[in-house]
Amino acid sequence: MDSSVVFNVVTTGIAVVAVVTSVVFNARQVRTAQHANHISVMVDLLQEFRSADFHEQHDYLCTRLGAEHDPEGGVRGLPSEAKAAFYNVVYYYQSFANLAVFDMLDETLMVTVLRTRIVSVWQAVWPFVERERELRGETGRGSYMSIFEELARLAAALPPEHVLDAMARTRRPARSRLLR
């Protein structure tokens, strides 16, 4: 073989390796950037979660809303205190759901972290949402709170042990890297 042919084959091989390496590192960088976006969004939204007022309103919805108020008037028929709790808590979770719909937040991450709370709030407010849809003239699957409804459906479908499994998956690689 001529030395120029060998030189061309070697340089072409090096170029191919460089392109493949670049593509692999670029894909990893994109995944890392997306993960970083998810973390910052979660941290921002979870700041509200640390509020005592939020938890009082959350507890109110889950324990007292249905007992103290008839869903016949829908959401619009609730008194001010109940309506404020509804809007603050339900729209908080709706914000997560909206971000997941537009791929700005990983829905599995969010549902894993907030699973039981999302389900309990949806169960508490569902009769009021259903009646509100009727009052708005929405037939079939109404659009009012439909994104939150879907989020609650996903959360309810997630097995309770999912959180423990997710923690175990994330811990194993970290430990193995430390032991190397």
C-alpha positions in Angstrom: 0.0 0.0 0.0 1.1 3.5 -0.8 2.0 5.7 2.3 -0.4 8.4 1.1 -3.3 5.9 1.1 -2.4 4.8 4.7 -2.1 8.4 5.8 -5.6 9.2 4.3 -7.2 6.1 6.0 -5.6 7.0 9.3 -6.7 10.7 9.1 -10.2 9.7 8.0 -10.4 7.2 10.9 -9.3 9.9 13.4 -11.9 12.3 11.9 -14.7 9.7 12.3 -13.7 9.1 15.9 -13.6 12.8 16.6 -17.1 13.3 15.1 -18.6 10.3 17.0 -17.0 11.5 20.2 -18.3 15.0 19.6 -21.9 13.7 19.0 -21.8 11.5 22.2 -20.5 14.4 24.4 -23.1 16.8 22.8 -25.9 14.4 23.6 -24.7 14.0 27.2 -24.4 17.8 27.5 -28.0 18.3 26.3 -29.3 15.7 28.8 -27.3 17.4 31.6 -28.7 20.8 30.6 -32.3 19.5 30.6 -31.7 18.0 34.0 -30.4 21.3 35.3 -33.5 23.0 34.0 -35.7 20.5 35.8 -33.8 21.0 39.0 -34.1 24.8 39.0 -37.9 24.7 38.1 -38.5 22.2 40.9 -36.5 24.3 43.4 -38.5 27.4 42.5 -41.9 25.7 42.7 -41.0 23.8 45.9 -40.3 27.1 47.7 -44.1 27.6 48.0 -44.3 24.1 49.4 -42.3 25.2 52.4 -44.9 27.8 53.4 -47.0 27.0 56.4 -50.0 28.8 54.8 -49.7 26.4 51.8 -49.9 23.4 54.0 -52.8 24.8 56.0 -54.7 25.3 52.7 -53.7 21.9 51.5 -55.0 20.3 54.7 -58.1 22.3 54.5 -58.8 21.0 50.9 -58.1 17.4 51.8 -59.9 17.2 55.1 -62.6 19.9 55.3 -63.6 21.2 51.9 -66.0 18.3 51.0 -67.4 18.1 54.6 -68.1 21.8 54.9 -69.2 22.7 51.4 -71.6 21.3 48.8 -70.1 20.9 45.4 -73.4 21.9 43.8 -72.1 25.5 43.3 -68.9 24.3 41.7 -65.6 26.2 42.4 -67.3 29.5 41.8 -69.8 28.8 44.5 -67.2 28.4 47.2 -66.9 31.0 49.9 -63.8 33.2 49.8 -61.6 31.2 52.2 -62.3 27.9 50.4 -61.9 29.4 47.0 -58.5 30.9 48.0 -57.4 27.5 49.3 -58.6 25.9 46.1 -56.8 28.4 43.8 -53.6 28.4 45.7 -53.2 24.7 46.1 -54.8 23.4 42.9 -53.1 25.9 40.6 -49.8 25.2 42.3 -50.1 21.6 41.2 -51.5 22.7 37.8 -48.3 24.8 37.3 -46.3 21.6 37.6 -48.6 19.8 35.2 -48.4 22.7 32.7 -44.6 22.6 32.8 -44.6 18.8 32.3 -47.0 19.1 29.3 -44.5 21.5 27.6 -41.5 19.3 28.5 -40.0 21.9 30.8 -40.2 19.5 33.7 -39.9 15.8 33.9 -43.3 14.6 34.9 -42.0 11.4 36.4 -39.7 13.3 38.7 -42.5 15.6 39.8 -45.0 12.8 40.3 -42.5 10.8 42.2 -41.8 13.7 44.6 -45.5 14.8 45.1 -47.4 11.6 44.3 -49.6 11.3 47.4 -50.3 15.0 47.7 -51.4 15.3 44.1 -53.7 12.3 44.4 -55.3 13.5 47.7 -55.9 17.0 46.5 -57.5 15.7 43.3 -59.8 13.4 45.2 -60.9 16.3 47.4 -61.5 18.8 44.7 -62.9 16.5 41.9 -66.6 16.9 42.8 -66.2 20.7 42.7 -64.2 20.6 39.4 -66.8 18.2 37.8 -69.6 20.6 38.8 -67.7 23.6 37.6 -67.3 21.9 34.2 -71.1 21.4 34.1 -71.7 25.1 35.0 -69.3 26.1 32.2 -71.2 24.0 29.7 -68.2 21.6 29.2 -69.5 18.2 28.2 -67.6 14.9 28.3 -64.1 15.4 29.3 -64.1 19.1 30.2 -61.0 21.3 29.8 -61.2 23.0 33.2 -58.4 21.4 35.3 -57.9 18.7 32.7 -54.1 18.9 32.9 -54.2 18.6 36.7 -56.6 15.7 36.3 -54.2 13.9 34.0 -51.3 14.6 36.4 -53.4 13.1 39.2 -54.2 10.1 37.0 -50.5 9.5 36.4 -49.7 10.0 40.1 -52.4 7.5 41.1 -51.1 4.9 38.5 -47.6 5.1 39.9 -47.0 2.4 42.5 -46.2 3.6 46.0 -42.9 1.8 46.0 -41.8 3.8 42.9 -40.2 6.4 45.2 -38.1 3.8 47.0 -37.2 2.2 43.7 -36.1 5.6 42.3 -34.0 6.3 45.3 -32.4 2.9 45.1 -31.6 3.4 41.4 -29.9 6.8 42.0 -27.9 5.6 45.0 -26.4 2.5 43.5 -24.3 4.3 40.8 -23.2 7.0 43.2 -21.9 4.4 45.7 -20.1 2.4 43.0 -18.4 5.6 41.7 -17.2 6.4 45.3 -15.8 2.9 45.8 -13.6 3.1 42.7 
